[in-house]
Amino acid sequence: MLKEYTREESEFAASKYEIVPMLLNGIIDKINQAKEAERAKSYAEKGFYLGRATGIIDALRNMLNMSDEVSNDLDNIYSHLDLLMQASAEDTSSDYLDEALEILEGVTSYWEPMTLEMPLSSGNYNSEIRVS
């Protein structure tokens, strides 16, 4: 059964400012777990965590509206992170994962101030969200 929920645009925007940092932290957690699995020479487990990190990166890319320069820049960053995950899957050193963590530190520091300065209202627009 399909349920329909309606929220104010400002509520949706606020939740996006909260969700993105949580997703970025999720990627960082998965990369650290992949590094731990790599140290233990558990390569199947490493691949599992890299796959999870890639899934979160793809979710972030899907959230971009691509209507401004920042979105294009973030898409390039997320694309590079994807490539680092792929390269790391074929490598036994943690160099690619370390580079990804460095990049994520910068991206996370970009988002954190926005969560503190979330807009309280951005207009009287309604967004319809359908959940199955």
Buried (B, 14 or more C-beta within 10 A) or exposed (E): EEEEEEBBBBEBBBEEBEBBBEBBBBBBBBBBBBBBBBEEEBEEBBBBBBEBBBEBBEBBBEBBEEEEEEBEEBBEBBEBBBEBBEBBBEEEEBEBBBBBBEBBEEBBEBBEEBBEEBEEEBEEEEEEEEEE
